[in-house]
């Protein structure tokens, strides 16, 4: 008998009733990825909002938002190694030209990486973590 069935049996005995258990399919990596995507999406939307207001209305809010960006960048630099932090900051600030063209990120091994989506950035971070572990 596998562990899930044993646990289910014990719970059913305690409750005196049949239960249905469902595996939600989440693991620690998927939870981390989900949280990472939420944070980077907010970071990117604030950056985009600031630029859109400047382009549309000519209102430069950079001095207002600058402390927010410095705090976020500080946490990124604190939590990630240099290349991973550069990739994250590049993703938000510099991966697209004004025309919307995607620019490749070049890592310290001179390899180019295209970040079309946050998922691409996440995959790079997982790849980079593996590269660091090889050292």
FENLIN-V807975 format. One record per residue. RES is the residue in one small letter. SS is DSSP state (alpha for helix, beta for strand, coil for the rest). Layout:
RES:SS
RES:SS
This chain:
x:coil
x:coil
x:alpha
x:alpha
x:alpha
x:alpha
x:alpha
x:alpha
x:alpha
x:alpha
x:alpha
x:alpha
x:alpha
x:alpha
x:alpha
x:coil
x:coil
x:coil
x:coil
x:coil
x:coil
x:coil
x:coil
x:coil
x:coil
x:coil
x:coil
x:alpha
x:alpha
x:alpha
x:alpha
x:alpha
x:alpha
x:alpha
x:alpha
x:alpha
x:alpha
x:alpha
x:alpha
x:alpha
x:alpha
x:alpha
x:alpha
x:alpha
x:alpha
x:alpha
x:alpha
x:alpha
x:alpha
x:alpha
x:alpha
x:alpha
x:alpha
x:alpha
x:alpha
x:alpha
x:alpha
x:coil
x:coil
x:coil
x:coil
x:alpha
x:alpha
x:alpha
x:alpha
x:alpha
x:alpha
x:alpha
x:alpha
x:alpha
x:alpha
x:alpha
x:alpha
x:alpha
x:alpha
x:alpha
x:alpha
x:alpha
x:alpha
x:coil
x:coil
x:alpha
x:alpha
x:alpha
x:alpha
x:alpha
x:alpha
x:alpha
x:alpha
x:alpha
x:alpha
x:alpha
x:alpha
x:coil
x:coil
x:beta
x:coil
x:coil
x:coil
x:coil
x:coil
x:beta
x:coil
x:coil
x:beta
x:beta
x:coil
x:coil
x:coil
x:coil
x:coil
x:beta
x:beta
x:coil
x:coil
x:coil
x:coil
x:alpha
x:alpha
x:alpha
x:alpha
x:alpha
x:alpha
x:alpha
x:alpha
x:alpha
x:alpha
x:alpha
x:alpha
x:alpha
x:alpha
x:alpha
x:alpha
x:alpha
x:coil
